[in-house]
Amino acid sequence: MTLKRFSLLLLLSLLMSVACLVMAIYYFFYLPGINAEVADQQQQEYVLLKAAFSTSAKNLTTLNYDYAVWDSLVDFVVQPSDEFIENNLLPNAFEAANVDAVFIHKADQQLVWQYLDSSIIETASALSEFVGKKTTTNADTLLPSLAEISAQIPSTRHGYYVIAAQLFYITNTTILPSEGTGEIVGSITMARLVDSKMIDEITSNSMVTFSIDNINNASTYPLPIHDFFSQNQLKEVNASHSWLIHNKFDEQAVVITVHHRKTSRPQLDAVSVMLLLFIITIIVTFSMMILSRFLISPLIHFNNNINNSSNDNLMAKIPSQHFIDEIDNVSNSFNQLLIRFAEQQNYLETLTVQDALTQITNRRGLEAFADSVITTWHQQESGFSVMMIDIDQFKLYNDRHDHLLGDKALVDVAGCLMETMACYDALVARYGGEEFCVIVKDDHMQSINDVAERLRMAVENLHIKHDVDGTLWLTISIGGVVVPKLFEHAERYLFHDVLKQADKQLYIAKKTGRNKVVLSLFQ
Ligand SMILES: Nc1nc2c(ncn2[C@@H]2O[C@H](COP(=O)(O)OP(=O)(O)OP(=O)(O)O)[C@@H](O)[C@H]2O)c(=O)[nH]1
């Protein structure tokens, strides 16, 4: 896999990882927190609404109680009179107090007087029937039972009741003198319909939005769940909560529904999701740019450099100033390796053209040099000269001394030749054995003769002891050929031809007494 493809894969996996991370944070940390907050707020709304219901009920209970302990009302129950009704039981006053119905009963549960507001005209008979239900025992009715009254037990009964599918708050209190010493003479009942006006009042007190719906057939309704007035804790988080309140005597009921301000979870709309993805992409892309700038790009550059190097056979150095230390180290190490490699290569190249014993150019190096000389000669740019040099009686030298000393003599002669030719544009090479070859970029017979003589004398003057043929020292014989710059059909001749002629001249030098120079013009 290429680094570019890898970085693309990395980008994709990073994108997916960050997206998963964001989702995990959203679902496992953010949402539970939000849910808990919403649940808390919904619970508060429920408690506030119940409190507002209770406050609304309390003022009617208090008013009812005030009437019940009013001595004039005691007298009225004992001795009803129209005058009392006209002066004290005024519809305007009940209307102003938001009282929709008033019932005054004697101790024997006989109705003395009743007031019904026009707004509840449809439910008036049902309400009267409910309130006036008589019982001798302490049953589930509003009026105190005959048994209670005969036992002189003062009582107050109240609560929210569903009458004809409408919610009423009804309160009943036994009537007795204000000192509390006299007899219970009856009871007074007040009712208040929870209508839209009341709903508005409770809403403004509690700051909770709710509604009351009338249900005529409660058995078909998919509630009840809990009692609105006695439940303590909401069970779950919902957009709204409903409670079914039954009529105690029939199937009619109402449903109280609280519409919560905050619902269960914040909804992620398309724009939010897009925005989230965009932010994730920006973050990941930015991270990838940093990664690419400091890690991937250097590696690609590194790879390209190596590829180019191997293609061109040129080992180029890699820039070694990177932000990441490890990459810097790799670059430095690679560059160091290149230097060592180049040194090794130079050394190996040298070995191929260098004679191991004398450390001067060997025959292969000579041939390379000869090629360039011959080429320029073919192009008639310059002439040259070749000298074949052979140590005289060297076999005898080896025989007289040992081979190692023979080696040393070879090294000394090579050094002497190199030193003598140092100021010439020439190449000195060991041709093989005890033979040397010198190519000089000069085609003047006289100067070549001088050079050759200088070489011959230089070797003799080394004074390497070798007493043979009347000389005391080791000597050399030189056979040379001067190849003039302008030569007819030069292109037909190779270095080998020149060498062959130089060999012939050397042979002559050997045959005619050694320790001499024999030169000729190339022909
Ligand atoms: N010590 C040593 N001897 C070498 C080396 N290469 C060649 N020789 C010796 O050089 C000698 C050359 O001998 P010949 O070719 O018979 O010639 P020569 O004795 O020099 O006699 P002429 O050339 O006729 O003067 C041989 O004995 C080789 O063994 C070398 O690298 N080291």
The ligand as a Gaussian input file, in Angstrom:
#p B3LYP/6-31G(d) Opt

LIG

0 1
 N       59.465000     -10.303000      -7.049000
 C       58.681000     -10.244000      -8.113000
 N       59.082000     -10.750000      -9.273000
 C       58.291000     -10.667000     -10.354000
 C       57.028000     -10.108000     -10.335000
 N       56.452000     -10.179000     -11.583000
 C       57.359000     -10.781000     -12.383000
 N       58.487000     -11.083000     -11.662000
 C       59.667000     -11.729000     -12.115000
 O       60.335000     -11.019000     -13.130000
 C       61.110000     -11.925000     -13.850000
 C       61.148000     -11.632000     -15.323000
 O       62.083000     -12.425000     -15.932000
 P       62.281000     -12.502000     -17.449000
 O       60.997000     -12.271000     -18.165000
 O       62.950000     -13.828000     -17.731000
 O       63.262000     -11.355000     -17.793000
 P       64.543000     -10.808000     -17.105000
 O       65.102000     -11.761000     -16.145000
 O       64.176000      -9.472000     -16.486000
 O       65.507000     -10.635000     -18.246000
 P       65.417000      -9.518000     -19.369000
 O       64.073000      -9.007000     -19.403000
 O       65.799000     -10.174000     -20.589000
 O       66.394000      -8.476000     -18.905000
 C       60.564000     -13.323000     -13.554000
 O       61.543000     -14.073000     -12.809000
 C       59.354000     -13.072000     -12.731000
 O       59.191000     -14.037000     -11.739000
 C       56.587000      -9.602000      -9.086000
 O       55.514000      -9.089000      -8.970000
 N       57.434000      -9.675000      -8.021000

